[in-house]
Amino acid sequence: MTGNIGVSSPPACMSPAARIRFAQDFFRFAHLIGGPISFGIKFDLPCPPDVWTFGQHSFVSADYKLSQDEFELCGTMLERLAYRLLAMELNSALERKFGAWKVRCCHSDDLIRNASVIVWIIRNAVAHDILEPRWKIDNPALQNQRFVIADVLEFDTTGLNGKLVRRVDFGGPLALFRLSEKLLDLIS
């Protein structure tokens, strides 16, 4: 198998809404594949090719070997990459539509303000360390606060600064996905 077969990439110059939809698609894919793996559920993957070549380098089937622990961690990483991508695209789209961070976090509309804060904080946590993400809430105005998105999620930052990210802290990846659906209407 060569490195050029079956490879596609997202179209260039995607609109913010299209970028969010692409991030949602990757989220679905990551949770379909990575979710079960990260919880230790046995998952049959296709057999790797005997040889995979790209340029002057190649992989043989033995190069794909992973222990069960490594396999589960990779499933978790796939999930984290999905909500990292979604948070980053939401943050970028909100910035394009409603202005820079300082404008958005003081916006008069609760949805825009709270969504901007939530997305920003999640983005920062996973962008700085994907393997062991920690909450990085340096701004005292954002510490020990509740940010609510009606019918979607409630994010309480009390005592989170510097702690390892847990899914439950922000309502979980599915809450972020539902937030992306709600914001898509505003951004389109």
N, C-alpha and C positions, 0 to 999 in steps of 0.2 A: 504494500500500500504506500502510495506517495503522499507527501504533505499537501498536495493541491487538490486531491480528489475529495469531493463533498464539502469543501470549505466554502462557507458564505459568511458575509458580514452584514451588519445593518446598513441601510442606505445612508449615504453622506447627507449632511445638512438636514437632519430630521428636525421637525418642529418640537417644541417642548412637550406638547401633548403626545406626539408620536414616540418621543424618547421615554416618557412615562409608561406608555402602553408596552413598549419593548421591555422595560424594566419589570413590568407586571408579568409579561410572558416568561421572562427569565425566572422570576419569583415562582411562578407556577411550576416550571420545569425543575427548579432547585428543590422545591418542597415535595414534588412527586418522587424525585430520585433521592435527594439528600435527607429529607425528613425521616423516612423509615430507617435509613442506614444509621443516622445519628442516634436513634433510639435502640440500636442493636438488632433490628429486625433483619433477618437473612434476606438477601436480595440477589437474585440471579442476574448477573450482568452478561452481556454478550462476551463470547471468547475473544480475547485480543488477537489481532493479526499475528501471524508468525513473525513477520518483519514489517516495521513501519519506518519509512525513510523520508527525511526532509533534508534536502541539500546533501551535505556530506555526512550527516549524522543519521543513526538508525537506532531503533529500539527493537528488541526481540521479546517474545512473550514472557520470558523470565524477568525482564525489566519492569513488568507491571505488577509484580508480586507485592502484596501488602498484608500485614498481620491484621487480625480482626480489630484490634485497638486502632491501628492506623486507618483502617477502612472506615470505622465509625467516626473518627476525628475528621476525616475528609468529608463525610456526609454533613457534619456540623459546619465545616468551613464553607461548603457549598451553600448551606442555608444562610450563613452570615454574609457571604458575598451577595446573596440575593437581596437581603434587606439593606445592605450597604449601598448597592446600586440603586435601589428604590429610594432610599433616603437622599442620596446624592442628587438624583434626577429631580426629586420633588423640591429639594432646596434650590437647585438651579432654576427650575421653572418658577417657583415663587419669587425668586430674586428678579428674574426677567419681567414678571408681571407686576409685582408690587414694590420693587425697589430693594436697596441694599439692606443688610441685616438690621442696622439701627432704625431704619424706617419701618421695616416689617415687625420688629419686636415691640414697637409702640403703636402699631396700627389700631384704629378705632374699632375695627371689626374683630370680634372675639375669635371667629374661626380662623381668619388670616393670621392674627397675632399668635394664638395658641398653636396652630399648625406649624407656623414658622419656627417657634421655639422648640417644639417637640422634634420636628425633622432635623433642625440644626443640632440639637443635643445628641440624637441618635447617630447622625452622620459623623459628628466629632468623635464619639466613642469608638465606632468601628473603623473610622478612617485612620486613627492614630495607632491602633494595634488590633489587627484582625484576629490574631491568635489568642490573645488575652485582653479583650476590650474592657476598658474601664471608663466609668462615667467621668467626664471632664467638664465640670460645671463650675468654672472659676468665677463667673459673675455672681456676686452675692444676691443680686436682684432675681436670679433664676433659681437660687438654692431655697430649699424648704418651701416650695410653692406647688400648687396643683394647677395643672393645665388640662382643661377639659375640652374635648370635642364631642358634642352631643351625639349620643347613640353610637359612638365609635370607640372612644377610649378616654381614660383618665390617667394622666401621668403625674405622679407625685414625686418630686425631686428631693423630698426630705431625707437627709442623711446619705444620699447617693454619691456625692462627689468623691472621686478616688476609688470607689468600690468597683469590683468586677461586675460587668453587665450580666444580668439575668433576664431571660425572656419575659418573666412575669413583671419586671420593673416597669415596662412600658405597655403592658397588656399583651405582649407577644407579637411575633411577626405577622400574624393574621390581622391584628389590629392596625399595624402599619399598612398592610395591603388595603384594608377597608378605608383607611384615611386617604390613600392614593386614589381610590375610586371617588371619594367625596371631593377631593381637590381637583380632579380631572375636569369637572364641570366648570370650576372657577378659572382654570388655566387655559381651557380650549377657546 
